[in-house]
Amino acid sequence: MLQILTDGLVIGSVVSLGAIGLSLTFSILRFSNFGHGELLAWGAYLALTALAMFAAVGGVAAAPMAPFSFGWPLLAAMGVAALLVALGVLALDWLLFKRLRRQGAITLVIASFGAALALRNLLLFVYGGIPQYYSQELQIAIALLPRSVWGGMRITPDQLFVLGLTAVTVVALHLFLKLSTLGRAMRATSLNPQLARVAGIDPERVLRATWVIGGMLAAVAGVFAGLTVQLRPTLGLDLLLPLFAAVILGGIGSVWGAVLGGLIVGLAESAAVSVVGAEYRAAAAFAVLIAILLIRPNGLFGERA
Amino acid sequence: MTVALSVEQLEAGYEPGLPIVRGASLCVQAGEIVAIIGPNGAGKSTLVKAVAGLVPIGAGRVMLGEQDITRLPAHQMVHQGLAFVPQTENVFANLTIAENLELAAALLKHGRAERAQRLEPVYAMFPDLARQRTLLAGRLSGGQRQMLAVARALIARPRVLMLDEPSAGLSPKLVGQVLDMLRSVRDAGVTVLLVEQNVKAALAVADRVAVLVEGRERIVAASDELRSDARIAELYLGRHAGAPAAVA
């Protein structure tokens, strides 16, 4: 029972970080970006490439930092991947979305479908279809609670790392949005873009910041997915629907809503795996989504439809 | 007197080839309050939105003092000295009062000390806002929102403040308070241009009034002169519709 909670929180951490970016993109750029899942996949694979380059160029052996399965090169690779995904998504905006912005949300959504297909197939072409791992190290799970207490609770150090860094990232993002001028400008723009313009907020600067933050969070989420499960080219597609479920569940435009929505989706998937089997995990997430939307149509933290 | 804002033969509208403002001209002297009135659909709001950079300008020119600001992006207007308060949704409801005002100050890219210097006089002018700094703007009443919207605009110390129907949706008592506030703003040295559907309120607060009909100014005169002018009723209510238009 408690193990479902642990596994759900780990899955939920990955979904939450991805959902925050998706939610920010929706509330500020005003369209559902179906290419967002691919940013997670590209982040995961770019980190793998950076990791390989660190090992090849610098001769840095990926000696694990006990008790984790990875060493500091993976942290550096995650930073490099986050930067590259941010630059990549800015380039994608310049090449595609910026040119279509005046056409309206539907055009942008369709364009994002196309971008997702292109990005996924490019990933498959470059990296191949065989699942890969950051480390071959085996980890021994730590027993947080004995089996006698509701089945016990075990967690690997890598999973603890994912939970901890997710919490730090979410708090840092909250402080950024709450206290910084750019963060407040992003909140203002998400509520009322026209008023934001007359108040002196440069809309293009806010759009760029949104892409960068969303892209970086997606890359980190992708690395977490690769670290706790595996890297595969369909990672983005597999996570896309849970990401949307989390955003809708939490309330579109709300960072804390995306976090809570992600955790709920993670817990629902974890419970489904244990209770009805892994093949129904996505269905379980959507059952929870439908149930909550029947009670709160705008989501848990949403104030507007 | 110095000209604070001039609009020359302006054409503007939301769709290309379909202007709502059709050759309007207006001159606002520094230190005065000018109100734009007119029947529904006359293009009053479109005119000020076009000046503020929110509606595309097809033809004509907008001068802020000596500076040509025609087609300047909306977010750069405030840095040039032109502030605009929209009619509705004119505060950031998801930010607190303090966050609304601090954001306005921070966007001017001054140092921390300068920001504080900008905030203090505004809080002094609006003590109600100062007392409720941590309150979400979305929880304010209509009148308080209008105060906050004007306070936010004043942070930039604009030369010209434009407002779109500041009395809309307010009770008569609150309309009086808003008009008093506009007089205070004018007395502080800011030129005011407002669009007003409430003719009585416009005539009460403005030094001069421009009557806009079908996208063009038809009458521009001192408020005192217009109070008993039969042409206002003609233009609003269509009285003596068969008679030749007695307009400038």
Contacts between the chains, C-beta under 8 A, distances in Angstrom:
chain1	res1	chain2	res2	distance
A	181	B	103	6.7
A	181	B	106	4.0
A	181	B	107	6.9
A	184	B	95	6.5
A	184	B	99	5.9
A	184	B	102	7.6
A	184	B	103	4.7
A	184	B	106	7.5
A	185	B	103	6.7
A	185	B	107	7.2
A	187	B	92	7.3
A	187	B	94	5.8
A	187	B	95	6.4
A	188	B	92	4.6
A	188	B	94	7.8
A	188	B	95	6.5
A	188	B	103	6.3
A	190	B	94	7.8
A	191	B	92	5.6
A	191	B	93	6.3
A	191	B	94	4.9
A	192	B	89	5.5
A	192	B	92	6.6
A	194	B	54	6.3
A	194	B	74	8.0
A	194	B	86	7.1
A	195	B	86	6.2
A	195	B	89	6.3
A	195	B	90	6.4
A	195	B	91	7.8
A	195	B	92	6.8
A	196	B	75	7.8
A	196	B	92	7.9
A	197	B	53	7.5
A	197	B	54	7.0
A	197	B	73	7.6
A	197	B	74	4.0
A	197	B	75	4.9
A	198	B	52	5.8
A	198	B	53	7.7
A	198	B	54	6.8
A	198	B	74	5.4
A	198	B	75	7.6
A	198	B	77	7.0
A	198	B	78	7.1
A	198	B	83	7.8
A	198	B	84	4.6
A	198	B	86	6.8
A	199	B	75	7.9
A	199	B	78	6.9
A	199	B	92	7.9
A	199	B	103	7.2
A	199	B	104	6.2
A	199	B	107	6.8
A	199	B	152	6.7
A	200	B	75	5.4
A	200	B	76	7.9
A	200	B	77	7.9
A	200	B	78	4.0
A	200	B	79	6.4
A	200	B	104	7.2
A	200	B	107	4.3
A	200	B	108	7.4
A	200	B	156	7.0
A	201	B	75	5.8
A	201	B	107	6.4
A	202	B	75	5.1
A	203	B	75	6.8
A	303	B	94	8.0
